[in-house]
Amino acid sequence: MITTHEELGKCHHEISLVAMIIKTLHNSDKELHTATDQDMPEDQPFAVSEPIPVRKGISLCSIELGGRPSPPMGMVPALPHTLEPMSDAARSDSAPTGPVLAVDAGQSSTRVRCKPGPWGPGWMVTSSGVRTALPLAPQFATVMADVVTAHPEVIGSDCTVAIGSSGARDDEDPAPVLEALKPYGVARVLLAHDSITSYLGALGDQLGVVTAAGTGVITLAVGHHDVARVDGWGYVIGDAGSAFWLGRHALDAVMRAHDGRGEQTVLSETIGGDFDDIEAAYLELHADPLMVSHIAAYSTKVTAAAEGGDHVARDICVRAAHELAHSSITGLRQTHLTDEDSPAVGLLGGVMRSRLIHAAIVEKISVAMPGARIVEPLGEGLDGAAALTAVSPDSPLGQRIHVAR
């Protein structure tokens, strides 16, 4: 936590230094890196607690350089445009007095992280994912029950819970969530859609766009005065290019190969082989309460088949990449960012681990907006959730973060 002007100045110096390093790496044509967040976890009906790993990451105002090389002596690249920082008065008013529990709530799992502090060592708890069609408050109460089971010291800690959640609306009322969590020692709740926390975790205070493609997909772009959300409309009417989208199109290809409408594909073995009767697969899937995450899990088989040379799988991956690139480009245009702004582009999530998909996205964005910078994400959703407490309420992002205390 930043408590003095000297520390705040040091933070902004570190932000500038990281920005210079990213720019230098880009201008030197270094190899582009993909997101390093965890693979989509399997559904876990019980909580798993583990010590917090030693890692290099960011929050909005706490950056570790992680051993990156400094720019060459005398070289001062042009810095990217950034969001307005929080004022000292606003920062003092928003500073949490107890531990901050950062929550990254996705459809497959929910992770809760507490960093080390006066209250003890750091830890992480993994609990069940959120069902976006159901009220969030009781689901977060279930998650907190898992947390206090693993770490009973949380009760009575007057902690702040900073949540980035799939399914949270832009006008989501955090009051019901706070009421549901008060019995577990929670004094304050900050609630935002997980696109906000993905953005903060990946780009910090830089202007640009983040596309996060896991089970679902969401794109968020932040300009000088505007914020634009692109897609993230759920697996029924959106989420183009997501893991579910890949799995769904793979199943379609399997059925087309089976009944003669489409080409033969190795996916018939790697995915179709999971079903005893392929013609009854649709019945089995519709009856599966975890249908979305199970179909999304097939995405890794699609990307593996594509890397192995399967034409059908490769076509699915290329189409997914074009959808994801289109969302990123649309976000930049909707927020009126141009080549002159040198906007940062962050690509997050398990889908981006595919070299084929990542390379196709980069190529399409580079053609559409040559001034855009494809950057290595500074952190991930949990880092962004922890950074919610440091976002100015007057900034474009701050207006989409809801607080209850």
N, C-alpha and C positions, 0 to 999 in steps of 0.2 A: 504494500500500500504506500502511496506517495503522501508524505505528511509535511514536507517543507518545500520552499521555493527552490532550494538547491537540488533536491532530489527530482523535482519536476523538470528543472532545466536539464539534469542529467538524462532523464527519460527522453526528452525531445531530441537531445543530442544523439542518443542511441537510435531513435527512430530515423533520424536523418542519415546516420551511418549505415543502417541496414538498407535504406532506400538507395544510397550511393552504390553499395555493394551489388544489389540486384541489377541496377542499371549497368554497372561495369561488366558484370557477367553476361548480360544480354548483348552488349555492344561487342564483346569479345567472341560472340558466337559459341558460347559454352553449351554443353549438352543441356537440353531442357529436362526438368525433373517433374514427375507427377506427384500427386498427393501421397503422403506417407501415413495417412490415417489407417486405422485397422480395417481389415476386410470385414464385409458385412457379417456380423456375428450370427451364429445359429440362435434360434429362439431358445430362451432359457426360462423355465417356469419358476426358478428359484434364484435367490440372490447369490452372487459370488463376490466376496470381498478379497481384495488383494492390496499389498502395500503399493503406494504410488510409485511408478517407475521413474528412474532418473532419466530425464529427457530434456532436450533443448527445444524451447517453444516461445510463444509470446502471449501476452495479454495486451490490451490496447495501450497500456502505459507501463508495461514491465517487460522489457525485451532482453533476452539473453542472446549474445552474438553467436554462441555455439561454435566457436573456433573458426569462423569464416575469415578468409584473408582480407586485409585492409586494401582499399584502392591504392594504386600506384601513387607514389609521392608526387604531389602537385596536381594530380588529376581530380577535378571536382565536377562530376557529371551533373547535368541539370536534374534537379529533384522533381519527383512527381507531385502533382497537386494533392493536397490532403484535406481532410475534414477540419473544421474549426475545433480547437481543443476546448475542454471544459474549463470554465473559469475557476479560480481558487475558491470563491464563495460557494459555487455549485458543488465543487468537489468535496469541500468540507461538510456540506449539508448531506451529501449522498454517501459519505464514507461509512462502511459497515463497522460496527463495534465488536462483533464476534466473528466466528469463522464464516467463510463464504463457501457454500456447497454449489459447485458448478454442475448443471444437469444438462446432458445431451440426450433428448428423448426422441428416438426414431421409431419406425414401425416394427423393426426387428428386435430392438433392445433399447434399454435406457441405462446410461452410465452416469454415475454420480461421483464426483471427485472432490476431495478436500485436500488442499495443499498443507504442508507442514506449517506450524505456527506455535504460538504460546499455548494453544489448546492441545498440542501433541503432534505426533508424526502424521504424515500424509497417508491417504488411502484412497481406494476406488472400489465402488460397489456396482456390480452389473445386475440389473433387474429386468423385468419384462418390458416389452415395447408398448407403445401407446396405440390404441384403436382410435383412429381419427374420427370415426363416426359417433363415438361415445363422449360424454362429458369428461373433461380433463381432470377436474378436481379429485374425484374419487380414485382415478388411476394414479395420480401423483401421491395420494395418501397411501396407496398400496406400495409404491416405490419407497416412500419414507419409512413405512413399517419394516421393509427389508433393510433399510439403512440403519435404523436404531436397533434392530436385532443384531446386526453385525457390530455396531458401534453405539452402545447405549449412552455413551458420554455426550452424544448430540442433544439428548433431552436436557433442557435447562441451559443450553448454550446461547440462546438468543441469536441463533445463526441467521444468515441471509441465504436464501435459496434463489439462485439465478438460473432461470430455465430457458433453454432454447428447445422448442417442441414442434415436431411435425403436427399439423392439424390446428395450431393456434391461429386464430383470426387476427387481422390487423386491429380490430376493436375488441379483442378478448379482455374480459373483465378479470383482473387477477384476484379480486376480493374472495370469491368462492375457493380459490386455490389456497389462499392464506388461511382461511377458516378451517379448511380440511387439514392443513399442516401444523396449525398451532399446537395440537396435542403432542407433537413430536419436537417441540422446542424451537419452532421457526418464528422469528420476529418480523421478518420482511420477505416479500417475494418480488422478484423482477421476472416478468414473463414476456417472451418474444417468440415469434415464429423462428424455426430453426434456420431459415434463410439468413436472418439477421446475425445469428451466432456463427454460422458458417462463414459469412462475409468477414466479420470481425476477426475470427480465428485465422482466416487465410490472408487477408490484406491489411489488417489493422486499420489505420486511419487514411489509407490511400484511396483515391477515387478510382473507380473501375467497375469490374463485374466479376461475380463468382458464380460458377455453375457447379452444383453439387449433385452428383448422380450416384445414388445408392439404390435401395429398394425402390424409392421414388426419385424424383428429380425436381430441383428448384433452381431458378436463376434469379439473382438479385444484383441490380446495378445501382450505383450511387454516384450522382453527379454533384455539381456545385450547389444546386438547390433542389434537386429532384431525386426521388427513389423510385425505381421501377421493378416490379416483380413480373417475371415471365414464366409461364407454366407453373408446375406444382399443383395441378388441379386434380391430382389423384389418379389411381390406375384405371378408373372407368372412363374418364373423359380427358385425361392428360398424361403427364409424366413421360413425354416422348423421349426415348433414348435411355430410359432408366433400366435398372436390372430387371424389373418386372417386364418392361417393354421388350427387352431382349429375350427373356424366357417365354413370353407370350408369343412372339413371332417365331421362336424356335419350335414351339409346340404346333403352331400353324403349319410350319414347313414339314414337320413330321407327319401330320395328318394328310397334307397334300401329297407327300411322297407315298403314303400308304394307299390312298384311294386313286392315285394316278394323275392328279391335277398338277403335281409339281415334280421337280427333279429329285433323284435319289440323293441322300445325304447321310453322312456319318452320324448326324444327330438322331437318326432313327434307332441307332444302337445305343448311343450314350444317354439319350433322354427317353426315347420310346421304350427302351429296355427296362425302365423303372416300373412299367405297368404290365401286369399279367395278361390283360386283354386290352390292347391299344384302342379298340373300338368302344371300350367302356371307360376310357381315361377321363372323358369329360364329366361323367357321373361321379367318379372318384374325386376329381378336383373340386367340383361344386359342393361336395359334401365335406370337404376339408376346411375346418375353421381357420387354419393357418395357410389358406390357399395362396394369398399374396406373397408371403415370404418364401413359401416353397417354390412357387413359380419363379420368383426373383433369383432363387439359388441356382437355377439352371443357367443363369447368365455366364457363370464361369465355364460351363461346358461349351457354350456358344463361342466364347472368345478363344478357348483352347482349340476348338475345331477350326476356327478361322486361322489361327496361327499355324495350324497343321496343314492348311491348304484346301480345306473344304470350301467349295465355291458358294454353296448356299449360306453357310455360316458367315463367310466373309462378306457377302452381300448384306446380311442382317447387321453386321457390325458397322459397315460403311454407312448404311442408312441411319443407324443410331448416332454416329458421329456427326452426320450432317444435321440431324435434329438438334443435337446439343450445341453445335457451333451456331446454328441459326438462332437459338435462344440467347446465346451470349452476345451475338452481334445486335440482335433486336434490343436487348437491354441497354447496350451502349448508345444506340441511336435514340431510344426513348428518354434517356437522361441527358441528351444533347452533348455527349462527350465526342470529341473528334480526335484526329491524329495529333493536333497541336497540344492536346491535353496529355498525351502519352499515357492513356489509361492502363491500369494494371488488370490482368486477366488471371484469375485463379481457377484451376480445374481440380475439383475434389471428388472423393468417393471411390468406392470399389470399382466402378465401371471404368474410371480413368486409369486403372492399373493395366488395362489392355494397351499395349504399345501401338497396335493398329488403330484403335479408336482415338487415342490421344494424338497420334501423329496426324490423323485426318482432320481432327478439330483444329489443331494448330495451323495446318495448311489453309483451311477455309477462312479462319479469322485473319491470318496474315494477308490474304488477298483482299479481303473486304476492308480492313483497317490496318494498313502497314505500320502506323504509329503505335498500335497497341503492344503492350509488353506482356508476354506470357511469362509469369513469374512462378517460382517455387513457393507453394503456400508456406507462410511463416508459422502456422500452427494448424489447429483443427477446431471442430465444433466446441469441444470442452474449453479450449482456450478462449474462444469467443464468448461462451456463457460466462466465464469468470470476468471477462472484460465488460459485461453489461453495466457493472457498477461504476465504470469510469466514463461512460458515454454522456456527453452533454445533452440535457433534455431539449435544448434548442436546435440541435443538429438534425439533418434530415433523418438519420437513423434513430436518434433519441426520441423523436415523436412517435416511433413505433414500438417503443419499449414501455410496458405498463407496470406500474409499481403499486404495491399495497403494503401497508405497514400498520 
